[in-house]
Amino acid sequence: MVPKACHAYYYGGLPFKGSRRKGRFWVEGDVLFFKVPEGKGGEEIDLRIPLSRMGKIFLTRDNYYGSDTVLFNLTFRDQTEKAFTLRFAPVALIPRRRIVLQRQWFDYLAKAIRRE
């Protein structure tokens, strides 16, 4: 079952200016979408990543912004076979819901990557 679309913070890893910006994260069919609007001195990010192009996903912790944040690190390849790592964190205001949301997304992505 595909988790519901959610807000996620972009923390870097791609050749775009500007990090720690809020965007939307969702899956349609076998394509993962990640869209972050232009702002805060950063460029617009509009990613469409086929699940078959994903290499691995792993978690890291970041305390740089003053809160202990769990970051998802999603490695994928573009059309030219160049590897990138998207660093992001699915967010929800209520901590329990955020933990459940992050667990659902991590489990879903890990299974999707293993299937391919």
C-alpha positions, 0 to 999 in steps of 0.5 A, a space after each residue: 500500500 502506498 503511503 499518503 502524499 506528505 510534506 517533506 523538507 529538502 536537505 540537499 544532495 542535489 545540484 540545486 541551490 538552497 536547502 531546508 525547504 518544504 515541498 511535497 512528496 508522493 508516489 503515482 504508479 511506479 514513479 516517486 515525485 518530489 516537488 519544492 517551490 522556488 524560494 529562500 534563494 533556492 531553485 525550484 525542484 521538480 523530481 520524477 524518479 522511477 522506482 526502478 532507478 532507485 539504488 538504496 535508501 538509508 537513514 541518518 541523523 542531523 542536529 545542525 538545525 537545532 533539532 534531532 532530525 531523521 533524514 532519508 537518503 535516497 540514492 538514485 540514477 538519472 537518465 545518464 546513469 549519474 548517481 545522486 542522493 536526495 536528502 529529505 525528511 517527511 514531516 508532520 506537526 505531531 511527533 507521534 504522527 511524524 514517526 509513523 509517517 516516516 516509518 511508513 515511507 521508509 518501509 514502502 521505499 525499502 520494499 520498492 527498491 528490493 522488488 526492482 
